[in-house]
Amino acid sequence: MLKKLDIYIIKKFLGTFFFSILLILSIAVIFDISEKIDDFLEKQAPLQAIVFDYYLNFIPYFANLFSPLFVFISVIFFTSKMAFNTEIIAILSNGVSFKRMMFPYFLSALLLALMTFFLSNFIIPNANKTRLAFEQKYIRNPYRNFNRNIHKQIKPGVFVYFESYTVENKIGYKFSIEKFNHNILVSKLNSNYIQWDSTKNVWTVHNYYIHNFNGTKETIIKGNELDTSIVLMPKDFVQRLNLVETMDYFKLNKFIEEQKLQGSENIDSFLAEKYKRFANSFSTFILTLIGVSISSRKVRGGIGLHLGIGLMLSFSYILFMQLSTNIALGGSMPISLGVWIPNILYAVIGIFLYRSAPK
Protein backbone atom coordinates (compact mmCIF):
# COMPACT_ATOMS: atom_id res chain seq x y z
CA MET A 1 0.00 0.00 0.00
CA LEU A 2 1.09 3.56 -0.66
CA LYS A 3 2.44 5.48 2.31
CA LYS A 4 2.25 9.19 2.96
CA LEU A 5 5.76 9.62 1.61
CA ASP A 6 4.79 7.86 -1.63
CA ILE A 7 1.70 10.02 -2.09
CA TYR A 8 3.74 13.13 -1.31
CA ILE A 9 6.37 12.35 -3.97
CA ILE A 10 3.79 11.24 -6.55
CA LYS A 11 1.88 14.50 -6.11
CA LYS A 12 5.11 16.46 -6.44
CA PHE A 13 6.14 14.48 -9.52
CA LEU A 14 2.86 14.59 -11.44
CA GLY A 15 2.00 18.12 -10.33
CA THR A 16 5.36 19.51 -11.47
CA PHE A 17 5.20 17.53 -14.73
CA PHE A 18 1.77 18.77 -15.80
CA PHE A 19 2.51 22.34 -14.68
CA SER A 20 5.81 22.45 -16.61
CA ILE A 21 4.29 20.88 -19.72
CA LEU A 22 1.42 23.38 -19.62
CA LEU A 23 3.89 26.25 -19.30
CA ILE A 24 6.08 25.05 -22.19
CA LEU A 25 3.04 24.37 -24.38
CA SER A 26 1.79 27.93 -23.84
CA ILE A 27 5.14 29.28 -25.03
CA ALA A 28 5.25 26.83 -27.96
CA VAL A 29 1.77 27.84 -29.15
CA ILE A 30 2.68 31.54 -29.01
CA PHE A 31 5.84 30.99 -31.06
CA ASP A 32 3.97 28.76 -33.53
CA ILE A 33 1.26 31.39 -34.04
CA SER A 34 3.86 34.10 -34.68
CA GLU A 35 5.59 31.83 -37.21
CA LYS A 36 2.48 30.77 -39.14
CA ILE A 37 0.27 33.85 -38.88
CA ASP A 38 1.25 34.94 -42.41
CA ASP A 39 0.21 31.54 -43.83
CA PHE A 40 -3.11 31.70 -42.00
CA LEU A 41 -3.85 35.17 -43.39
CA GLU A 42 -2.58 34.46 -46.90
CA LYS A 43 -4.65 31.31 -47.34
CA GLN A 44 -7.61 32.67 -45.34
CA ALA A 45 -7.74 29.86 -42.81
CA PRO A 46 -10.97 30.05 -40.75
CA LEU A 47 -10.50 30.84 -37.07
CA GLN A 48 -12.52 27.78 -36.08
CA ALA A 49 -10.25 25.51 -38.15
CA ILE A 50 -7.13 27.13 -36.68
CA VAL A 51 -8.31 26.55 -33.12
CA PHE A 52 -10.06 23.19 -33.33
CA ASP A 53 -8.44 21.44 -36.30
CA TYR A 54 -4.87 22.62 -35.82
CA TYR A 55 -4.02 23.78 -32.29
CA LEU A 56 -6.38 21.44 -30.47
CA ASN A 57 -4.48 18.58 -32.16
CA PHE A 58 -1.08 20.31 -32.14
CA ILE A 59 -0.98 20.55 -28.33
CA PRO A 60 -1.20 16.79 -27.52
CA TYR A 61 1.21 16.00 -30.38
CA PHE A 62 3.82 18.47 -29.13
CA ALA A 63 3.33 17.49 -25.48
CA ASN A 64 3.76 13.80 -26.21
CA LEU A 65 6.76 14.41 -28.45
CA PHE A 66 8.73 16.04 -25.63
CA SER A 67 7.15 14.19 -22.73
CA PRO A 68 10.40 12.40 -21.68
CA LEU A 69 12.19 15.78 -21.58
CA PHE A 70 9.47 17.27 -19.38
CA VAL A 71 9.64 14.23 -17.10
CA PHE A 72 13.38 14.73 -16.64
CA ILE A 73 13.11 18.46 -15.96
CA SER A 74 10.24 17.89 -13.51
CA VAL A 75 12.19 15.26 -11.55
CA ILE A 76 15.28 17.49 -11.44
CA PHE A 77 13.27 20.51 -10.30
CA PHE A 78 11.22 19.15 -7.43
CA THR A 79 13.83 16.63 -6.19
CA SER A 80 16.60 19.27 -6.03
CA LYS A 81 14.18 21.52 -4.17
CA MET A 82 13.52 18.69 -1.68
CA ALA A 83 17.28 18.19 -1.32
CA PHE A 84 17.86 21.92 -0.81
CA ASN A 85 15.21 21.92 1.94
CA THR A 86 16.94 18.92 3.58
CA GLU A 87 13.89 16.71 2.98
CA ILE A 88 15.96 13.99 1.28
CA ILE A 89 18.34 13.82 4.25
CA ALA A 90 15.35 13.60 6.63
CA ILE A 91 13.82 10.77 4.61
CA LEU A 92 17.04 8.72 4.48
CA SER A 93 17.93 9.36 8.14
CA ASN A 94 14.54 7.99 9.24
CA GLY A 95 15.29 4.52 7.93
CA VAL A 96 13.91 4.81 4.40
CA SER A 97 16.42 3.37 1.96
CA PHE A 98 17.27 5.19 -1.24
CA LYS A 99 15.95 2.19 -3.16
CA ARG A 100 12.60 2.41 -1.33
CA MET A 101 12.44 6.15 -1.93
CA MET A 102 12.69 5.43 -5.67
CA PHE A 103 9.43 3.46 -5.60
CA PRO A 104 7.01 6.42 -5.95
CA TYR A 105 9.27 7.91 -8.62
CA PHE A 106 9.09 4.79 -10.74
CA LEU A 107 5.39 4.38 -10.07
CA SER A 108 4.81 7.89 -11.42
CA ALA A 109 7.15 7.16 -14.34
CA LEU A 110 5.14 4.01 -15.09
CA LEU A 111 1.90 6.00 -15.24
CA LEU A 112 3.47 8.58 -17.56
CA ALA A 113 5.13 5.89 -19.73
CA LEU A 114 1.80 4.08 -20.18
CA MET A 115 0.10 7.38 -20.97
CA THR A 116 2.81 8.23 -23.53
CA PHE A 117 2.62 4.79 -25.14
CA PHE A 118 -1.19 4.85 -25.37
CA LEU A 119 -1.23 8.40 -26.76
CA SER A 120 1.55 7.66 -29.30
CA ASN A 121 -0.04 4.51 -30.67
CA PHE A 122 -3.78 5.07 -30.47
CA ILE A 123 -4.91 8.63 -29.65
CA ILE A 124 -2.49 11.05 -31.29
CA PRO A 125 -2.42 9.29 -34.72
CA ASN A 126 -6.14 10.06 -35.14
CA ALA A 127 -5.58 13.65 -34.02
CA ASN A 128 -2.68 13.96 -36.47
CA LYS A 129 -5.01 13.19 -39.38
CA THR A 130 -6.87 16.43 -38.78
CA ARG A 131 -3.73 18.42 -37.98
CA LEU A 132 -1.81 17.26 -41.06
CA ALA A 133 -4.86 17.79 -43.28
CA PHE A 134 -4.98 21.38 -42.03
CA GLU A 135 -1.25 21.84 -42.68
CA GLN A 136 -1.65 20.38 -46.17
CA LYS A 137 -4.44 22.84 -46.98
CA TYR A 138 -3.26 26.05 -45.32
CA ILE A 139 0.48 25.77 -44.59
CA ARG A 140 2.39 23.35 -46.80
CA ASN A 141 2.99 23.72 -50.51
CA PRO A 142 1.11 21.25 -52.78
CA TYR A 143 2.87 17.90 -52.95
CA ARG A 144 4.71 17.08 -56.17
CA ASN A 145 6.02 13.66 -57.07
CA PHE A 146 9.51 14.00 -58.55
CA ASN A 147 10.30 10.28 -58.48
CA ARG A 148 11.46 8.65 -61.69
CA ASN A 149 11.39 5.00 -62.72
CA ILE A 150 8.89 3.93 -60.06
CA HIS A 151 8.80 0.19 -59.38
CA LYS A 152 6.20 -1.39 -57.09
CA GLN A 153 5.14 -4.93 -56.28
CA ILE A 154 1.39 -4.66 -55.75
CA LYS A 155 0.95 -8.31 -54.79
CA PRO A 156 3.12 -11.45 -54.91
CA GLY A 157 4.31 -11.99 -58.48
CA VAL A 158 2.75 -8.79 -59.87
CA PHE A 159 4.98 -5.77 -60.57
CA VAL A 160 4.11 -2.36 -61.98
CA TYR A 161 6.39 0.29 -63.45
CA PHE A 162 5.97 4.02 -64.14
CA GLU A 163 8.60 6.13 -65.81
CA SER A 164 7.04 9.16 -64.10
CA TYR A 165 3.80 10.24 -62.41
CA THR A 166 2.07 13.63 -62.21
CA VAL A 167 -0.01 14.28 -59.12
CA GLU A 168 -2.12 17.06 -60.65
CA ASN A 169 -3.46 14.98 -63.57
CA LYS A 170 -3.16 11.57 -61.90
CA ILE A 171 -1.34 10.22 -64.94
CA GLY A 172 1.50 7.70 -65.01
CA TYR A 173 3.67 7.69 -68.13
CA LYS A 174 5.35 4.69 -69.79
CA PHE A 175 3.35 2.26 -67.70
CA SER A 176 3.84 -1.51 -67.61
CA ILE A 177 2.61 -4.39 -65.48
CA GLU A 178 4.29 -7.78 -65.30
CA LYS A 179 2.85 -11.02 -63.93
CA PHE A 180 5.09 -13.90 -62.85
CA ASN A 181 4.21 -17.49 -61.98
CA HIS A 182 6.99 -19.27 -60.08
CA ASN A 183 9.50 -16.67 -61.33
CA ILE A 184 8.41 -17.20 -64.95
CA LEU A 185 6.98 -14.24 -66.87
CA VAL A 186 3.46 -15.14 -68.07
CA SER A 187 2.06 -11.73 -69.02
CA LYS A 188 3.25 -8.18 -69.65
CA LEU A 189 1.22 -5.06 -70.42
CA ASN A 190 2.84 -1.95 -71.91
CA SER A 191 1.08 1.36 -72.46
CA ASN A 192 1.92 4.96 -73.27
CA TYR A 193 0.20 6.21 -70.12
CA ILE A 194 -2.30 5.24 -67.45
CA GLN A 195 -4.84 7.66 -65.94
CA TRP A 196 -7.09 7.50 -62.91
CA ASP A 197 -10.81 7.64 -63.73
CA SER A 198 -12.47 9.19 -60.68
CA THR A 199 -15.99 8.39 -61.93
CA LYS A 200 -15.33 4.64 -62.18
CA ASN A 201 -12.59 4.51 -59.51
CA VAL A 202 -10.35 2.51 -61.85
CA TRP A 203 -7.15 3.06 -63.82
CA THR A 204 -7.51 3.36 -67.59
CA VAL A 205 -4.53 2.37 -69.75
CA HIS A 206 -4.14 4.03 -73.14
CA ASN A 207 -2.51 2.64 -76.30
CA TYR A 208 -1.65 -0.68 -74.75
CA TYR A 209 -0.05 -3.96 -75.79
CA ILE A 210 -0.53 -7.17 -73.80
CA HIS A 211 2.03 -9.94 -74.27
CA ASN A 212 0.89 -13.35 -73.01
CA PHE A 213 3.50 -16.10 -72.76
CA ASN A 214 2.75 -19.84 -72.75
CA GLY A 215 6.04 -21.62 -72.86
CA THR A 216 7.63 -20.65 -76.17
CA LYS A 217 4.34 -19.37 -77.57
CA GLU A 218 3.53 -15.65 -77.41
CA THR A 219 0.25 -13.90 -78.18
CA ILE A 220 -0.18 -10.14 -78.46
CA ILE A 221 -3.33 -8.15 -77.79
CA LYS A 222 -3.47 -4.42 -78.48
CA GLY A 223 -6.05 -1.69 -78.03
CA ASN A 224 -6.69 1.99 -77.35
CA GLU A 225 -8.25 1.93 -73.86
CA LEU A 226 -8.63 -0.66 -71.14
CA ASP A 227 -9.90 -0.36 -67.57
CA THR A 228 -7.80 -2.21 -65.04
CA SER A 229 -8.11 -2.60 -61.27
CA ILE A 230 -4.61 -2.68 -59.82
CA VAL A 231 -4.07 -2.42 -56.08
CA LEU A 232 -2.86 1.17 -56.22
CA MET A 233 -4.57 4.47 -55.51
CA PRO A 234 -3.59 8.03 -56.47
CA LYS A 235 -2.99 8.76 -52.78
CA ASP A 236 -0.16 6.21 -52.81
CA PHE A 237 1.84 8.64 -54.94
CA VAL A 238 1.32 11.69 -52.72
CA GLN A 239 2.36 10.20 -49.40
CA ARG A 240 4.64 12.32 -47.28
CA LEU A 241 6.93 10.62 -44.79
CA ASN A 242 4.88 12.02 -41.89
CA LEU A 243 1.87 10.01 -43.09
CA VAL A 244 2.89 7.31 -40.59
CA GLU A 245 2.14 9.78 -37.80
CA THR A 246 -1.56 9.30 -38.62
CA MET A 247 -1.48 5.52 -38.14
CA ASP A 248 -2.13 3.65 -34.93
CA TYR A 249 0.06 0.70 -33.94
CA PHE A 250 -1.86 -1.93 -35.92
CA LYS A 251 -2.28 0.19 -39.06
CA LEU A 252 1.40 1.10 -38.96
CA ASN A 253 2.44 -2.57 -38.84
CA LYS A 254 0.13 -3.37 -41.78
CA PHE A 255 1.40 -0.35 -43.72
CA ILE A 256 5.04 -1.38 -43.20
CA GLU A 257 4.31 -4.88 -44.52
CA GLU A 258 2.60 -3.38 -47.60
CA GLN A 259 5.54 -1.07 -48.23
CA LYS A 260 7.98 -3.98 -47.91
CA LEU A 261 5.96 -5.85 -50.54
CA GLN A 262 6.07 -2.82 -52.85
CA GLY A 263 9.80 -2.37 -52.29
CA SER A 264 9.49 1.15 -50.87
CA GLU A 265 12.77 2.99 -50.31
CA ASN A 266 11.40 4.61 -47.11
CA ILE A 267 11.00 1.42 -45.08
CA ASP A 268 13.71 2.45 -42.62
CA SER A 269 11.94 5.76 -41.89
CA PHE A 270 8.68 3.93 -41.19
CA LEU A 271 10.43 1.42 -38.92
CA ALA A 272 12.15 4.28 -37.07
CA GLU A 273 8.73 5.79 -36.31
CA LYS A 274 7.53 2.45 -34.99
CA TYR A 275 10.55 1.87 -32.73
CA LYS A 276 10.55 5.46 -31.45
CA ARG A 277 7.07 5.00 -30.00
CA PHE A 278 8.42 2.27 -27.74
CA ALA A 279 11.79 3.88 -27.06
CA ASN A 280 10.29 7.23 -26.00
CA SER A 281 7.98 5.54 -23.50
CA PHE A 282 10.82 3.47 -22.03
CA SER A 283 13.09 6.52 -21.77
CA THR A 284 10.76 7.87 -19.07
CA PHE A 285 12.20 5.34 -16.59
CA ILE A 286 15.83 6.02 -17.57
CA LEU A 287 15.53 9.80 -17.34
CA THR A 288 13.70 9.49 -14.02
CA LEU A 289 16.55 7.38 -12.62
CA ILE A 290 19.16 9.87 -13.82
CA GLY A 291 17.15 12.84 -12.55
CA VAL A 292 16.73 11.47 -9.02
CA SER A 293 20.35 10.34 -8.82
CA ILE A 294 21.67 13.77 -9.80
CA SER A 295 19.32 16.02 -7.85
CA SER A 296 19.01 14.09 -4.56
CA ARG A 297 22.36 15.42 -3.30
CA LYS A 298 22.35 18.79 -1.56
CA VAL A 299 24.95 21.07 -3.12
CA ARG A 300 25.86 24.74 -2.80
CA GLY A 301 24.64 25.49 -6.30
CA GLY A 302 21.17 24.33 -5.27
CA ILE A 303 18.35 24.05 -7.78
CA GLY A 304 20.15 26.13 -10.40
CA LEU A 305 23.12 23.78 -10.62
CA HIS A 306 20.89 20.70 -10.81
CA LEU A 307 18.70 22.27 -13.51
CA GLY A 308 21.79 23.22 -15.50
CA ILE A 309 23.15 19.67 -15.37
CA GLY A 310 19.70 18.26 -16.11
CA LEU A 311 19.14 20.46 -19.15
CA MET A 312 22.60 19.60 -20.48
CA LEU A 313 21.91 15.86 -20.15
CA SER A 314 18.39 16.07 -21.55
CA PHE A 315 19.44 18.03 -24.64
CA SER A 316 22.42 15.75 -25.17
CA TYR A 317 19.98 12.82 -25.03
CA ILE A 318 17.75 14.38 -27.71
CA LEU A 319 20.79 15.25 -29.85
CA PHE A 320 22.19 11.73 -29.54
CA MET A 321 18.77 10.25 -30.38
CA GLN A 322 18.60 12.26 -33.61
CA LEU A 323 22.22 11.54 -34.48
CA SER A 324 22.02 7.77 -33.96
CA THR A 325 18.70 7.55 -35.84
CA ASN A 326 20.13 9.44 -38.82
CA ILE A 327 23.21 7.21 -38.83
CA ALA A 328 20.94 4.16 -38.83
CA LEU A 329 18.85 5.63 -41.68
CA GLY A 330 22.09 6.02 -43.60
CA GLY A 331 22.53 2.26 -43.46
CA SER A 332 25.44 2.13 -41.01
CA MET A 333 23.51 0.10 -38.42
CA PRO A 334 20.12 -1.59 -37.93
CA ILE A 335 17.25 0.84 -37.40
CA SER A 336 16.18 -0.77 -34.13
CA LEU A 337 19.70 -0.41 -32.72
CA GLY A 338 19.98 3.19 -33.89
CA VAL A 339 16.75 4.14 -32.12
CA TRP A 340 17.55 2.24 -28.91
CA ILE A 341 21.26 3.11 -28.52
CA PRO A 342 20.54 6.36 -26.58
CA ASN A 343 18.37 4.45 -24.11
CA ILE A 344 21.04 1.78 -23.67
CA LEU A 345 23.83 4.34 -23.16
CA TYR A 346 21.85 6.55 -20.79
CA ALA A 347 20.64 3.50 -18.86
CA VAL A 348 24.29 2.70 -18.14
CA ILE A 349 24.85 6.33 -17.10
CA GLY A 350 21.76 6.17 -14.89
CA ILE A 351 22.94 3.00 -13.13
CA PHE A 352 26.36 4.57 -12.50
CA LEU A 353 24.80 7.75 -11.09
CA TYR A 354 22.40 5.70 -8.96
CA ARG A 355 25.29 3.79 -7.40
CA SER A 356 27.12 7.01 -6.60
CA ALA A 357 24.06 8.83 -5.23
CA PRO A 358 23.93 9.54 -1.45
CA LYS A 359 22.36 6.62 0.42
N, C-alpha and C positions, 0 to 999 in steps of 0.2 A: 504493500500500500504506500501511496505517496505521503511523505512527511511534510511538515511545514517548510522545511528548508527546500525540498523539491519544488513545492508550489511557488515559493518565493523566487527561485531561480528561473522556473518556467515562465512566470509572469514577466520577470525582467527580460528574459530572452525574447519571447514572442512580442511583448510590448515594444521593446526597442526595435525589433526587426520591422514590424508593420509601421511604426512611426517613421523610421529612416527611409523605408521604401516609399511611403507616401510623400515625404519631403523631396526625395530625389525625383519622383515621378512628376511632381508639380513643376520642378525646374526643367525637366526634360520636355514636358508639354509646352512650356513657354518658349524654349529654344526652338522646338519643332515648328510652332506656329510662326515665329519670326522668320524661319527659313523657308517655309512653304506658302506664306501669305500671298506672294506674287502669283504663284501657280493657282491658288484658290480664286483670286480675283480675275486672272487672265482667262481661265476656263469656266468662270461663273459657277463654281461649285456651290450648291445650296447649303445654307447654314445647318439645316437638319442633317444632311448627309455628312457634313464635316464633323458634327458632334457625335451622331449615333453610329454612322457607318465607319468612320475613320478612328476618331479618338477613343470612343468607347471600346473599340477592339485593339487600338494601339497600346493602351495602358496595360492590360494583362499580358500582352506579348512582350512589351519592354520590361515589365516587372519580372516575368518569368525568365527572361533572357539573362538578367543580371542578378537573379535570386541568390546564387552562391556567394557573390560578392557582397550583397547586403547582409547575408548571414554572417560572414566573416567580420565585417565592420561592426555589426551589432554585438557580436560576442566580445570583440576587442574593447568596445566602448563601455559596456556595462560591467564587464569583469574587471577591467583596469580601475573603474570607479570603485568597485567593491574592494579591490586590493588597496587603493589609495585611502579608503576609509577604514582600513584594517579589518574588514569583514572576513576576508579569506583567512587571515591569521587566526581570527576568533573561531572560525569553523573548524580548521585543522587542529587547533589546540584543545578543542572539546571532544576529541576522539573520532571525528569524521575523517576517514582516509581520503586522500586525493582521488583515488579510484572511485570511491563512493560518491564524492562530490560531482564526478563527471556524469553520473547517471541522469540527472535532470537535463543536463546539456544535450546528451545523446538522445534522450526521449524527445526533446524539442526538435532536435535535428531530424529525427525520424519522421515526425509529423510534417515538417517542412519539406523533407525529401519526397515523401509520399504525395504531398500536395503538388510539388514541382513535376513529379513523374506523371500524375494524373492530368494536370493541366497541359503538359507538353504533348501528351499522346492522344488526348481525347477531347479536351475543351478548346484549347487555343487553336488547333487546326481548323475547326469550324469557324471560329472568329476571324481567322486569317483570310478565309474565303472572301468575306465582306470587305476587310481592310485592303487586300490586294486588288480586288475588283475596283475599289475606289481609287487606289493609286494608278491603276491601269487607265482609268477614265479621265482623271483630273491632274495627275502628277507626271507619270511616265510618258515617254514618247512612244508612239505606236511601234509594236514589235515588227521587226523585219527579219526574214530568214535569209541569211547569207551563206548557208551551207551549200556545198557543191558535192556532186556524186554521192547522193544519199542512198545508203544500203540499209534495208531493214528485213528481218525475218518476222513475218506476221504470224506464222504458226509453223510447227515442225515440218520441214521440207518445202516450205513456200517462201520465196524471197522476192522482194520488190526493189526496184531501182529507179531513182529520179536523177537526172543530170542537175536539175535545179527546181526550185519551187517558189512561187510568188504568193505571199499571204493575202494580198489585196484581192487578187482574182481567183484564188484557190485553184491554181493551175500548176501541174507538174509537167515539166518538159522532158522529152526523151525518156518516156516511161517504158519499163519492161517488168514482167513478172515471170518467174521461173518456178516450176514444180518438179520436185525430185521424189523418186521412190527408191528407197534403199541406195541413196547416193547416185542414182542413175537419172539423168534428165529425161523427163517424159513429156514436158510441154513448156513452151516459151511463147509469151506474147510480147510483141514490140509495137509501140505506137509513137506518133509524133508528140502527142501531149494527152494528158488526162485531166479532166475538170470535174469539180464537185457540183452536183445538181442538187440544190437545196430544196427543190420541190419534191423530188423523189427520194432524197437522202441516199443517193448512190453516186459512185464515180462513173463518169462516162469517158471511155477511151475513144480517141479520134484517129482515123487513118491507121488501122491496126493490121498486123499480121500475126496469126497464131500458127506456130510450128508444133505439130504433134509427132512424137517419136515412138515407134513400136519396133524395137530391135533395130534393124538396119533400114526399116521403112519409115519414110517421112511424108506427112501430109501437111499442106499449107492452106489455111483459111484466111481470107482477107475481107475487109469491109471498111465502111466509113465511120460508123458509130456503134458502140456496144456498151451497154450498162453492165457494170460488174460490182459485186459487193465484197470488197476486200476489207480486212479487219484493220482499217485505218480511218481516222477522222481528221478533218482540217485542224482541229485543236491540237492534234499531235505534232503539228509543225510550228506551233506558236507557243510552245511550253518554255517558260523561263525556268531557271534553276530553282527559284524560290517556290515553284509550284508544290514541291514536297512539303512545304510548310503548311499546306492546306489539307494534308492527309493525316488521318489518325494512324495508330500503330498498325492495324490490320490492313488498311488500304495502302500504306507505305510498303509493307512487305509484298503485297500483291503487285504493286506498281514496279518494285525493283525486279521481281521475277519476270514481268512483262518486258522491261527494258533490257534485261539480260538476254531474253529470247530474241529481241530485235537488234541486239548488238550495239546498244547505245554507248557512246563514248563518255557519258557523264555518270556511269554507274558508281564510280568512286565518290562523287559528290553526294549522290543519294544515300550511299552507305554511311558516309560521314554524318549526315543528318540523323540517320537512325541511331548510330552509336553515341552521338552527342546527347541524345535525349536520356540515355542511361547514365552516361558519364557525368553530366551536370547534376543529376539527382544524387549520385554517389559522392560527388565532391563536397556536398553539404557536410557529411561526417568528417571528412579530412580537414576541411577549413575550420570546422568547429574545434577539432582536436588541437590544431595549430594555434587558433585564437586563444583558447583557454590556457594552453601551455605558455604562451608568450605573456599574456596580460595578468596572470595570477600572481606574479611577483611584484611586490611593492618597490618602486624605484623612485629616485629623486625627480626624474623627468615627468613622472605621473602619467596622466591620461594622454597628454600630447605626445610623449615618446612612444607609448604603445600604439597610438593611432598612426603615427608616422611609420613605424615598423610594419604594422598591419597593412596599411595602404601600399607600401612597397612590395610586400609579399603578394598581396591580392592582384596588383597590376602585373607583377612578374608572372603570376599564374596564368592570367588571361593572355599575356603576350606569348608565353610558352605554349599555351593551348593552340593559338592561331599558328604559331611557327611550326609546331610538330604536325598539325593537320595539313598545312600547305606542303610540307616536305613529303607527307604520305600521299597527297594528291599528285605530287610530282613523280610518284612511282618508286621512291627510294625505300619505302617500307610498307607493310600492310596497313590498310586504312584503320582497322580496329586498334592496332598497336599505336598508330599515330595519334588517335583520339584519346587513348587511355594512358599514354606515357606521362602526361602531367599529373594525373591522379596517382600513378605508381610512385613517381619521384617525390611528390609532396606528401604522400603517405609515409614514406621513409623519413622525410624531414619532420613530419608530425610526431612519429614515434620517438625520434631522437630528442625533440623538444620536450615531449612528455616525460621521458626518463630524466631529463635535467631540470624539470620544473620543481619548485619547492614542495616538499611533502610534509 
